[in-house]
Amino acid sequence: MPLSEEQKTTARSYRVANMAIPARPLEPGLYLVATPIGNLGDITLRALETLAGADVLACEDTRVTRVLLDRYGIVNRPYAYHEHNADEAGPKLLAALEGGRSVALVSDAGTPLVSDPGYRLGQMAIEAGHRVIPIPGASAPLAALVGSGMPSDAFLFAGFLPVKDKGKRDRLADLAKIPATLIIFESPHRIGASLATAADVLGPTRRAVVCRELTKTFEEFRRGTLGELAEHYDDRPVKGEIVLLIAPPDLDDVPGAIEVDILLKELASSMPTSQAAAEGARLTGLSKKDLYQRLLALKGEAGGH
């Protein structure tokens, strides 16, 4: 992926406040560059210098990255690297690293490797012994967290929920009792269904925030309980990128081991073990697999007396 002589000359600068600033050549390595999640003014000076100075610039969508480059007067040719061409483009980027070149990787928005195929490239670069240098900046999960009003002392980024209802319910059940704010990505056409499922699995009174179009003109933080938000977004057309935050569980509502054992015994008295574990998971938010194993242990203890 060689640059032309003209590109080598012009790519080493970026523009801020109509001033062209020279960019220093970069040391060899893979640079993971965070880009704005909406407002192009959220780019960092270090990110601009890296995009301008990189020998190779890889991106998720060249059209999206070109808008950012044009905004800051960066003349560098972006090459596509995404989930559909990773098997072909990845080795080429590794070859550039092997040749002692600097490779910058950006996603369409936010920090690379967070819910995007850059993770694979980062792993391959590390395994091959190349330097991996993060260039921090905008991050949708963190922007949503600090603007939501949710507890930030402990949080868990859970990425996207499964599309199918059963997978979504199982995933939410696994997350139900984690003592941390949950941060979830969701698409606008699925947010209503996901909120309804979350209200069913986690309880309708659990607090949540739907963060939409972060840093953009129509940025919105809609706060309420899962039940209230599910009702609001039921059959309502929604546009824009969405981050869903769900409050930690009320520790007073987390059942202790004794209470769980009592519940499991009651359920198992009237239904098969697997069904009892599934019902116990629905009622407590605990893992069905763990409850199933606990039921087997309880039956073993009963059989031994």
C-alpha positions in Angstrom: 0.0 0.0 0.0 2.6 2.6 -1.0 2.1 6.3 -1.0 3.0 8.3 -4.0 5.8 10.9 -3.7 3.1 13.6 -3.8 1.2 12.0 -1.0 4.4 11.6 1.1 5.0 15.3 0.8 1.4 16.5 1.5 0.2 13.9 4.0 2.5 15.0 6.7 0.4 18.0 7.9 -3.0 18.8 9.3 -4.9 22.0 9.6 -6.2 23.6 12.8 -7.9 27.1 12.7 -6.8 27.4 9.1 -3.1 26.9 10.1 -1.2 24.0 8.5 0.8 22.2 11.1 3.6 19.8 10.1 3.2 16.2 11.4 6.3 14.3 12.4 6.9 10.8 10.9 5.7 8.1 13.2 7.7 5.2 14.5 6.7 1.8 13.2 3.7 0.2 14.9 -0.1 -0.1 14.8 -1.8 3.1 16.0 -5.3 2.7 17.2 -6.8 6.1 16.8 -10.1 7.2 18.4 -12.2 9.5 16.2 -15.3 11.6 17.0 -18.6 9.8 17.6 -20.6 12.6 16.0 -19.2 16.1 16.5 -16.0 16.4 14.4 -14.7 18.9 16.8 -14.0 16.1 19.3 -10.9 14.9 17.6 -7.6 15.3 19.5 -4.4 17.0 18.2 -2.5 13.8 18.7 -5.0 11.9 16.6 -4.7 14.5 13.8 -1.0 14.2 13.8 -1.2 10.4 13.7 -3.6 10.4 10.8 -1.5 12.8 8.9 1.8 11.1 9.7 0.9 7.4 9.2 2.4 5.6 6.3 -0.8 3.5 6.0 -4.2 4.6 7.1 -6.8 1.8 7.5 -10.4 2.5 8.2 -13.9 0.9 8.4 -15.4 3.0 5.7 -13.3 5.2 3.4 -16.2 7.6 2.8 -16.7 8.3 6.5 -13.0 8.7 7.2 -12.6 11.0 4.1 -15.1 13.5 5.7 -12.8 13.7 8.8 -9.6 14.0 6.7 -11.1 16.7 4.5 -12.3 18.7 7.6 -8.7 18.9 8.9 -6.8 19.2 5.6 -5.2 15.8 5.8 -4.1 14.3 2.5 -3.7 10.6 3.2 -5.3 7.7 1.3 -7.5 5.6 3.5 -7.7 1.9 2.9 -10.8 -0.2 3.9 -10.4 -2.7 6.7 -13.7 -4.2 7.9 -15.3 -7.5 8.8 -16.0 -8.4 5.2 -12.5 -8.0 3.9 -10.5 -8.6 7.1 -9.1 -11.9 5.8 -7.6 -10.2 2.8 -6.8 -6.8 4.1 -5.4 -7.9 7.5 -2.3 -9.7 6.1 -1.5 -6.7 3.9 -1.5 -4.4 7.0 0.7 -6.9 8.9 3.1 -6.9 5.9 3.3 -3.1 6.2 4.2 -3.5 9.8 6.8 -6.1 9.0 8.3 -3.6 6.5 8.9 -1.1 9.3 6.0 1.1 8.4 3.5 2.9 10.7 -0.2 1.8 10.3 -3.0 3.9 11.8 -6.4 2.2 12.3 -9.7 4.0 12.8 -13.3 2.9 13.0 -16.2 4.9 11.7 -16.7 6.5 15.1 -15.2 6.2 18.5 -12.4 4.0 19.7 -11.2 1.1 17.5 -11.5 -2.5 18.7 -14.7 -1.7 20.7 -17.4 -3.7 18.9 -15.6 -3.7 15.6 -13.2 -6.0 13.6 -10.1 -4.0 14.7 -9.7 -6.5 17.6 -8.5 -9.2 15.2 -5.8 -6.9 13.7 -4.7 -5.8 17.2 -4.3 -9.4 18.3 -2.4 -10.4 15.2 0.0 -7.4 15.5 0.7 -8.3 19.2 1.3 -11.9 18.3 3.7 -10.9 15.6 5.7 -8.8 18.0 4.7 -5.3 16.7 4.1 -2.3 18.9 0.4 -1.4 19.4 -0.1 2.2 20.4 -3.5 3.5 21.5 -4.4 7.1 20.7 -7.3 7.8 23.1 -10.2 10.1 22.5 -14.0 9.9 22.0 -15.8 6.8 23.3 -19.6 6.3 23.1 -19.8 4.1 26.2 -18.0 6.6 28.4 -19.8 9.6 27.0 -23.1 7.9 27.7 -22.0 7.0 31.2 -20.9 10.4 32.3 -24.0 12.1 30.9 -26.5 9.6 32.2 -26.3 10.2 35.9 -25.8 6.5 36.5 -23.3 5.2 39.1 -19.8 5.3 37.5 -17.7 3.7 40.2 -18.3 0.3 38.6 -19.6 -0.4 35.1 -19.7 -3.2 32.5 -19.7 -2.6 28.7 -21.8 -5.5 27.3 -21.6 -4.6 23.6 -24.7 -5.5 21.5 -27.4 -7.9 22.9 -28.2 -11.0 20.8 -30.9 -10.3 18.1 -33.1 -13.3 18.9 -35.4 -13.1 21.9 -34.1 -16.3 23.7 -30.4 -15.2 23.3 -31.3 -11.7 24.5 -33.1 -13.1 27.6 -30.3 -15.5 28.5 -27.7 -12.7 28.1 -29.7 -10.3 30.3 -30.2 -13.0 32.9 -26.4 -13.5 33.0 -26.0 -9.7 33.6 -28.9 -9.3 36.0 -27.1 -9.4 39.3 -23.8 -7.8 38.3 -23.3 -4.9 40.8 -22.4 -2.4 38.1 -24.0 0.0 35.6 -24.6 -2.0 32.4 -23.7 -0.2 29.1 -25.2 -1.7 26.0 -25.2 -0.8 22.3 -28.6 -1.1 20.5 -29.9 -0.3 17.1 -32.8 2.1 16.7 -35.2 -0.4 15.3 -34.6 -2.9 18.1 -34.5 -0.6 21.1 -38.3 -0.9 21.9 -38.2 -4.7 21.9 -35.0 -4.8 23.9 -36.4 -2.5 26.5 -39.5 -4.6 26.8 -37.4 -7.8 27.2 -35.1 -6.1 29.8 -38.1 -4.9 31.8 -39.4 -8.5 31.8 -36.1 -10.1 32.8 -34.6 -7.4 35.1 -37.8 -6.0 36.4 -39.9 -3.0 35.2 -38.8 -0.7 38.1 -35.0 -0.9 37.4 -33.7 2.5 36.4 -32.3 3.0 32.9 -31.3 5.7 30.4 -31.5 5.7 26.6 -28.8 7.9 25.2 -29.3 8.8 21.5 -27.2 10.7 19.0 -24.4 11.5 21.4 -22.5 14.7 20.7 -24.8 15.5 17.7 -27.4 18.2 17.2 -30.3 16.1 18.5 -28.5 14.5 21.4 -31.0 13.1 23.9 -30.8 11.4 27.3 -34.2 9.9 28.2 -34.3 8.6 31.8 -36.8 6.4 33.6 -37.5 2.9 34.6 -37.2 0.0 32.2 -41.0 -0.3 32.2 -41.5 3.4 31.5 -38.9 3.4 28.7 -40.3 0.2 27.2 -43.8 1.9 27.0 -42.3 5.1 25.5 -40.4 3.3 22.8 -43.2 0.7 22.0 -43.9 1.0 18.2 -42.2 4.4 18.2 -39.9 5.1 15.2 -36.4 5.9 16.4 -33.4 7.3 14.6 -29.8 7.6 15.4 -27.1 5.7 17.3 -28.2 4.4 20.7 -26.5 3.5 24.0 -28.6 1.9 26.7 -27.5 2.2 30.3 -29.1 0.1 33.1 -28.6 0.8 36.8 -27.0 -1.8 39.1 -29.4 -4.0 40.9 -30.7 -3.1 44.3 -28.6 -5.3 46.6 -31.5 -5.7 49.0 -33.3 -7.5 46.1 -30.6 -10.0 45.4 -31.6 -13.3 46.9 -29.2 -15.0 49.3 -28.1 -18.7 49.0 -30.7 -19.9 51.5 -33.5 -18.1 49.8 -32.4 -19.5 46.4 -32.3 -23.0 47.8 -35.8 -22.7 49.2 -37.1 -21.4 45.9 -35.5 -24.2 43.9 -36.8 -26.9 46.2 -40.3 -25.5 45.9 -40.1 -25.3 42.1 -38.6 -28.8 41.8 -41.4 -30.3 43.7 -43.8 -29.5 40.9 -41.7 -29.5 37.7 -38.7 -31.2 36.1 -35.2 -30.1 37.1 -34.5 -28.2 33.9 -37.8 -26.4 33.9 -37.3 -25.6 37.6 -33.9 -24.1 36.9 -35.3 -22.0 34.0 -38.1 -20.7 36.2 -35.7 -19.9 39.0 -33.5 -18.0 36.6 -36.5 -16.0 35.4 -37.6 -15.2 39.0 -34.1 -14.4 40.4 -32.1 -13.2 37.4 -29.4 -15.8 38.2 -27.9 -18.1 35.7 -30.0 -21.0 34.6 -26.9 -23.2 34.3 -25.8 -22.4 37.8 -29.3 -23.0 39.2 -29.5 -26.3 37.4 -26.2 -27.4 38.9 -27.4 -26.3 42.4 -30.6 -28.3 42.0 -28.6 -31.4 41.1 -26.5 -30.8 44.2 -29.6 -30.3 46.4 -31.0 -33.6 45.1 -27.8 -35.3 45.8 -27.7 -34.1 49.3 -31.3 -35.2 49.8 -30.5 -38.6 48.4 -27.6 -39.0 50.8 -29.6 -38.6 54.0 
